[in-house]
Amino acid sequence: MNEIAGWVAPAATMIAAMMTAANLGARVTGWGFVVFTVGSLCWIVVGVSSGQTNLLATNAFLTLVNLVGIWRWLGRQATYEDGGRAAKARSRRASVPALFTATGVAGMAVVGEDGSAVGKAVEALVECGSGRVSYVVVATGGVAGVREDLRAVPRDAIAFGCDRLTLSIARGAFEALAPLEGGDWPAAAPTAAA
């Protein structure tokens, strides 16, 4: 039993870390916490059998943390995502304006007026008083966030669709927007040339 636990513990921990780090939605993250729980229980077996009380204590605590993660991601957050998806689907079948979730903006494809791929939306900044979108941060280039360029696109320069955002400015005007530096995003929407 100890030898099996010794192999399962690190494998489960590594797999779970990838599942949660990938941020592929509530269900994958929730199942990542289930796999983390299997790993922490196996580490407890290793700790008990080898007399490592520090390993035992640490993983007993991590098991509790993992159970909270399961409740949060497979319970509450999954319910929120299901509700948003249901409203989105119903709105597309009803005679009301089509909806998408505000959290769904992050990760949406951004295309040019001709439909060519430009990048993806990272975030939408909303004015507190009016609830109006001020600008959308669009990522282009790079791989997995490395060497990507971020640009703040004013609300009037981007059209919202249910499954993608479309630039309403020329590609050259988009590229003329100054790239953002790290976490130094503007307090208000920049001006974009048409």
Order of alpha helices (4+ residues) and beta strands (2+ residues): alpha-alpha-alpha-alpha-beta-beta-beta-beta-beta-beta-alpha
